[in-house]
Amino acid sequence: MHSPFSSILHTSAVPSHAECQQIKDLLRVPRQEMARLQHLIDEATQRKDELQHFVDAHTALLSSARRLPDDILREIFLACLSPTGNPAFCTDQSPLLVSQISSAWRRVALSTPRLWASMHIAVPDQKRLDGLTEQISLWLSRSGAVPLSISLAFSQTATWTPDGLCDISSLLSILLMESQRWRNIHLTVSNAAANFFIPRLISADVPLLHSMSFSNDVPYNARTWTPDVDFSHPPLSFLGTDSLRSLTTSVYSLGLHTPAVVSWYTLVHLKLEADSHGGISYSSALQVLSQCHFLEYCVIPLHRPHRDSPPAASVAHFALPYLTELYLGVAFNAFDQHTKFFSCMSLPALRSLQCRGS
């Protein structure tokens, strides 16, 4: 645009009072035009947004996801489950997440039992425990007759009494009623809680149990047993089921004084953990391993023998033809025990051996 002040534009010249008035008059029309154009731009932007919203809304109706068959949707929903752990009761994770997208997706999700057949239970404080119990019941009802994968642990907010107790009997009762469908179970509970369900289960109650992990990794003040604990029942006697393939538990919880209670012959994965009572003796370890013909992975903490303890009992030579990984916790002052231990077995497939001790 032509300006009568082009000669002093972009310079340090100071216009006179009369020139300042002329400049103001000169700018009035461009400013009005700019305001008019800005108004048109705002209207155009608003119109553009309205059109974009219209296009997006109608384009969504053409989405192929809306026309996916239910069986394809089910496979997609199942693929959304975490591959590293059981889903928790969170609305930002599947299956709850996919069930909130639309009424059609919710219908498909609720009619897919496998989507609800796994869960992670984080035991909360006592005030929220009743609500969690209701959620578990609803979750289980949606899973139909599908085998279950369940993990349970105490959250940081769990309420403990001075005696180290947290009353989850109502929760455990619900899980016990579904023991016929247990497949992969990982429980991290106190001894008091364990004593609630251990006497109630036998191998016939868990015909589908494939893997069992039992841990007592709870706050120290929650590890005490109640005074009326009865040890007369066989510890973890339900582990005698022929379907068992993987077992992780502490030596003390397992109760190796009754080793026949476990279906050792079917195990492929075995991990024993030491606790305050120590590990397993060399003799007991050999007796266990001699029964685990199909074992592929094994972790065993060996008990530190006393100086006057007898040598390992005689065990007939045996082979573990499929064992590829063996991890031992050993006592370095028991060289005769080590020699006896390794001379009793053949390990033709072994690819990894780790020994740790003190």
Secondary structure as GFF3:
##gff-version 3
##sequence-region A 1 358
A	DSSP	alpha_helix	17	61	.	.	.	ID=ss1
A	DSSP	three_ten_helix	64	67	.	.	.	ID=ss2
A	DSSP	alpha_helix	70	79	.	.	.	ID=ss3
A	DSSP	three_ten_helix	98	100	.	.	.	ID=ss4
A	DSSP	alpha_helix	103	110	.	.	.	ID=ss5
A	DSSP	three_ten_helix	113	116	.	.	.	ID=ss6
A	DSSP	beta_strand	118	123	.	.	.	ID=ss7
A	DSSP	alpha_helix	126	142	.	.	.	ID=ss8
A	DSSP	beta_strand	148	154	.	.	.	ID=ss9
A	DSSP	alpha_helix	169	176	.	.	.	ID=ss10
A	DSSP	three_ten_helix	179	181	.	.	.	ID=ss11
A	DSSP	beta_strand	182	188	.	.	.	ID=ss12
A	DSSP	alpha_helix	191	197	.	.	.	ID=ss13
A	DSSP	three_ten_helix	198	200	.	.	.	ID=ss14
A	DSSP	three_ten_helix	203	205	.	.	.	ID=ss15
A	DSSP	beta_strand	211	215	.	.	.	ID=ss16
A	DSSP	three_ten_helix	220	222	.	.	.	ID=ss17
A	DSSP	three_ten_helix	237	240	.	.	.	ID=ss18
A	DSSP	beta_strand	246	250	.	.	.	ID=ss19
A	DSSP	alpha_helix	251	254	.	.	.	ID=ss20
A	DSSP	three_ten_helix	259	261	.	.	.	ID=ss21
A	DSSP	three_ten_helix	264	266	.	.	.	ID=ss22
A	DSSP	beta_strand	269	273	.	.	.	ID=ss23
A	DSSP	alpha_helix	282	289	.	.	.	ID=ss24
A	DSSP	beta_strand	297	301	.	.	.	ID=ss25
A	DSSP	beta_strand	318	319	.	.	.	ID=ss26
A	DSSP	beta_strand	325	330	.	.	.	ID=ss27
A	DSSP	alpha_helix	335	343	.	.	.	ID=ss28
A	DSSP	beta_strand	345	346	.	.	.	ID=ss29
A	DSSP	beta_strand	352	357	.	.	.	ID=ss30
###
